[in-house]
């Protein structure tokens, strides 16, 4: 009986002590968890948002037919950047330039750069052939019609065209922008609940990084939109007298072109000779006058001497004749 009572007494004493010890450990754990730094919680939230961003980018990369892409004027929702280079010849230089500028304006495009050279007189007094370089931005849906107009009005000797597909890059930027916007809203909500200076500083630093990334993405998206909506056309124009053949020619056409070139060369040579003679007139005309005057003086001097000697010879002959007559008499 005593043993049973002692065991009951031990159990009744130890049980409350074990329960109290467990409660104490639980309270310590709760206080430790409650004392965790709030800034670390914020950074964990940001890291979780970053993980979500990575998943969203992957999903966005798989989806190429977003609503923004479908609204693009490009075929099948693709975002294509088209660049065209043209090398053209013309006999009516000013008329072609005027026509190109009018056509660009009528298609709601704009001229990005325009350079003209060869309008001055060179040292040899020969007017140089004029050249022009025009960089125009044309709406993508009007590009083909604009190129057709240029080819109809000029002799296009060379054409180069490139098309860059930026659909994946554009979709990726949109997905990343959406993810960063969501993270920004979450951080704003956490910032309203933050009650420590350390947490506020950490949240504001992350917000600054997000703003910078969002501005960079928006700028890149605007650049892509401009390059996709407006194609770039670079036209290099040369003024010529005879067009360069761009295809196979018959014998008659080759003879005709050769005759035109030779006739143009002869005409240019005659004009150059006339210009050379007229431009050097102040140099060689005085020299000719001096030479003519000297020649006239020499001729006069020689003529005068020859006439004097002839007179002496005649006088001597007359005297000799008189002497012969006197001897005979």
C-alpha positions in Angstrom: 0.0 0.0 0.0 2.8 2.3 0.8 4.5 1.6 -2.5 1.3 2.4 -4.4 0.8 5.6 -2.5 4.3 6.7 -3.2 4.0 6.0 -6.9 0.7 7.9 -7.0 2.4 10.8 -5.2 5.3 10.9 -7.6 3.0 10.8 -10.6 0.9 13.6 -9.2 4.0 15.8 -8.6 5.9 15.1 -11.8 3.0 15.4 -14.3 2.4 19.1 -13.5 6.1 19.8 -13.7 6.4 18.2 -17.2 3.3 20.1 -18.4 4.8 23.4 -17.1 8.1 22.7 -18.8 6.4 22.0 -22.1 4.4 25.2 -21.9 7.6 27.2 -21.1 9.4 25.7 -24.1 6.4 26.5 -26.3 6.3 30.1 -25.1 10.0 30.6 -25.8 9.6 29.3 -29.3 6.7 31.6 -29.9 8.6 34.6 -28.6 11.6 33.7 -30.8 9.4 33.4 -33.8 7.7 36.7 -33.0 11.0 38.4 -32.5 12.3 37.7 -36.0 13.6 40.7 -37.8 10.9 42.3 -40.0 13.4 43.3 -42.6 14.3 39.7 -43.1 10.6 38.9 -43.7 10.5 41.7 -46.3 13.5 40.3 -48.1 12.0 36.8 -48.1 8.8 38.2 -49.6 10.9 40.0 -52.3 12.7 36.7 -53.0 9.4 34.9 -53.3 8.2 37.5 -55.8 11.4 37.1 -57.7 10.7 33.3 -58.0 7.3 34.2 -59.2 8.9 36.5 -61.8 11.0 33.7 -63.2 8.0 31.4 -63.6 6.0 34.2 -65.3 8.8 34.9 -67.8 9.0 31.3 -68.8 5.3 31.2 -69.4 5.4 34.4 -71.3 8.2 33.1 -73.5 6.0 30.1 -74.5 3.1 32.4 -75.5 3.8 34.2 -78.7 0.3 35.2 -79.6 -0.4 37.8 -76.9 -3.2 40.4 -77.5 -0.6 43.1 -78.1 1.1 41.0 -80.8 -2.2 40.2 -82.5 -3.0 43.9 -82.7 0.3 44.5 -84.6 0.1 45.3 -88.3 2.6 42.6 -89.0 1.4 39.3 -90.5 0.3 36.6 -88.1 1.1 38.7 -85.0 4.8 38.8 -85.7 6.7 41.9 -84.8 9.1 42.5 -87.6 11.6 45.4 -88.0 12.2 46.0 -91.7 15.1 48.0 -93.1 15.6 48.7 -96.8 18.6 50.2 -98.6 18.2 51.4 -102.2 20.9 52.6 -104.7 19.2 54.6 -107.5 20.2 56.7 -110.5 18.3 59.6 -112.0 18.5 62.2 -114.8 16.1 64.6 -113.0 17.9 65.0 -109.6 15.8 67.8 -108.2 12.5 66.3 -109.5 13.2 62.9 -107.8 14.1 64.5 -104.5 11.0 66.6 -104.5 8.9 63.5 -105.4 10.4 61.4 -102.6 9.7 64.1 -100.0 6.1 64.5 -101.2 5.5 60.8 -101.1 6.9 60.4 -97.6 4.6 63.2 -96.4 1.6 61.7 -98.1 2.1 58.3 -96.4 2.3 60.0 -92.9 6.0 59.2 -92.7 8.9 61.5 -92.0 12.5 62.1 -93.2 15.0 61.3 -90.5 18.1 62.5 -92.4 18.8 64.1 -95.8 22.2 64.9 -97.3 23.0 66.4 -100.7 26.5 66.9 -102.2 28.1 67.8 -105.5 26.4 71.2 -106.1 29.6 73.2 -105.9 32.2 73.9 -108.7 35.4 72.0 -108.4 38.9 73.5 -109.0 39.0 72.5 -112.6 35.8 74.5 -113.2 33.8 71.3 -113.9 30.4 70.9 -112.1 30.5 67.6 -110.2 27.7 65.1 -110.3 25.2 65.5 -107.5 24.6 62.8 -104.9 21.9 62.5 -102.2 21.4 60.3 -99.2 17.9 60.1 -97.6 16.8 58.2 -94.6 13.0 58.0 -94.3 10.7 56.3 -91.8 7.7 54.9 -93.6 4.6 53.2 -91.9 5.1 49.4 -92.2 1.9 48.8 -94.0 2.8 51.4 -96.7 6.4 50.3 -97.2 5.9 48.2 -100.4 3.9 51.0 -102.1 6.6 53.5 -101.3 9.3 51.3 -102.7 7.3 50.7 -105.9 7.0 54.5 -106.4 10.7 55.0 -106.0 11.5 52.2 -108.5 9.1 53.6 -111.0 10.7 57.1 -110.9 14.4 56.1 -110.8 16.8 53.5 -112.0 17.3 51.2 -109.0 20.7 49.5 -109.5 20.8 47.7 -106.1 18.4 46.8 -103.3 19.0 45.3 -99.9 16.3 44.4 -97.3 16.5 42.9 -93.8 13.7 41.8 -91.5 14.4 41.3 -87.8 11.8 39.3 -85.7 11.6 40.8 -82.2 8.4 38.9 -81.1 10.2 36.9 -78.4 12.0 39.9 -77.0 8.9 41.9 -76.9 6.9 39.2 -75.2 9.6 38.6 -72.7 9.7 42.3 -71.8 6.0 42.5 -71.4 6.0 39.5 -69.0 8.8 40.9 -66.9 7.1 44.3 -66.8 3.9 42.7 -65.6 5.7 40.7 -62.9 7.6 43.8 -61.6 4.4 45.8 -61.5 2.8 43.1 -59.3 5.8 43.0 -57.0 5.7 46.8 -56.8 2.1 46.7 -55.6 2.9 44.0 -53.0 5.9 46.1 -51.7 3.6 49.1 -51.4 1.2 47.1 -49.3 4.1 45.9 -47.1 5.4 49.5 -46.8 2.1 50.6 -45.3 2.3 47.9 -42.6 6.0 48.3 -41.8 6.6 49.7 -38.3 10.5 49.7 -38.2 13.0 52.0 -39.8 15.0 49.1 -41.1 12.0 47.5 -42.9 11.1 50.9 -44.5 14.6 51.4 -45.8 14.7 47.9 -47.3 11.4 48.3 -49.0 12.2 51.7 -50.4 15.5 50.4 -51.9 13.6 47.6 -53.6 11.0 50.1 -54.9 13.8 52.2 -56.4 15.2 49.2 -58.2 11.8 48.2 -59.5 11.1 51.7 -60.8 14.4 51.8 -62.7 13.8 48.4 -64.3 10.2 49.4 -65.3 11.4 52.7 -66.9 14.1 50.8 -68.8 11.6 48.2 -70.0 9.0 50.9 -71.1 11.7 52.7 -73.1 12.7 49.5 -74.8 9.1 48.6 -75.6 8.5 52.1 -77.1 11.6 51.7 -79.2 10.4 48.3 -80.5 7.0 49.8 -81.2 8.5 52.6 -83.2 10.8 50.3 -85.2 8.0 47.9 -86.0 5.4 50.5 -86.9 7.8 52.6 -89.0 10.2 50.8 -91.4 13.5 52.5 -92.2 14.4 53.2 -95.9 17.8 54.5 -96.9 18.0 55.8 -100.4 21.3 56.7 -102.1 20.7 58.8 -105.3 23.3 59.6 -108.0 22.8 62.0 -110.9 23.8 60.5 -114.2 23.5 61.3 -117.9 23.0 57.7 -119.0 21.4 55.0 -116.8 23.4 51.9 -115.9 21.8 48.7 -117.4 20.2 46.6 -114.7 19.3 43.5 -116.8 20.3 41.7 -120.0 20.3 43.9 -123.2 19.9 43.2 -126.8 22.6 44.2 -129.4 20.6 47.2 -130.5 20.2 48.4 -127.0 23.9 48.0 -126.2 24.8 50.0 -129.4 22.4 52.7 -128.5 23.7 53.0 -124.9 27.3 53.0 -126.2 26.5 55.7 -128.7 24.9 57.8 -126.0 27.9 57.4 -123.7 30.4 58.3 -126.4 28.3 61.3 -127.5 28.2 62.5 -123.9 32.0 62.0 -123.6 32.6 64.1 -126.8 30.2 66.8 -125.6 31.9 66.9 -122.3 35.4 67.1 -123.9 34.4 70.0 -126.2 32.8 71.9 -123.3 35.9 71.3 -121.2 38.2 72.5 -124.0 36.2 75.7 -124.4 36.1 76.3 -120.7 39.9 75.7 -120.6 40.6 78.2 -123.4 38.3 80.8 -122.0 39.5 80.5 -118.4 43.2 80.8 -119.5 42.6 83.8 -121.8 44.2 86.3 -119.4 47.4 84.2 -119.5 48.0 83.4 -123.1 46.4 86.5 -124.8 49.0 89.0 -123.5 51.8 86.6 -124.4 50.4 86.4 -128.0 50.2 90.2 -128.2 53.8 90.6 -127.0 55.0 87.9 -129.4 53.1 89.5 -132.3 54.5 93.0 -131.5 58.1 91.5 -131.3 57.6 89.7 -134.6 56.4 92.9 -136.3 59.3 94.9 -134.9 61.8 92.3 -136.1 60.2 92.2 -139.5 60.2 96.0 -139.8 63.9 96.1 -138.8 64.9 93.4 -141.3 62.9 95.1 -144.1 64.5 98.5 -143.4 68.0 97.0 -143.5 67.3 95.1 -146.7 66.0 98.3 -148.4 69.1 100.3 -147.4 71.5 97.7 -148.7 69.5 97.6 -151.9 69.8 101.3 -152.3 73.5 101.3 -151.9 73.9 98.6 -154.4 71.8 100.6 -156.9 73.9 103.7 -156.3 77.1 101.8 -156.9 75.7 100.3 -160.1 74.7 103.7 -161.3 78.2 105.1 -160.7 79.8 102.2 -162.5 77.6 102.6 -165.4 78.5 106.3 -165.6 82.2 105.5 -165.5 81.9 103.0 -168.3 80.1 105.6 -170.4 82.8 108.2 -169.9 85.5 105.7 -170.8 83.8 104.9 -174.1 83.4 108.5 -175.0 
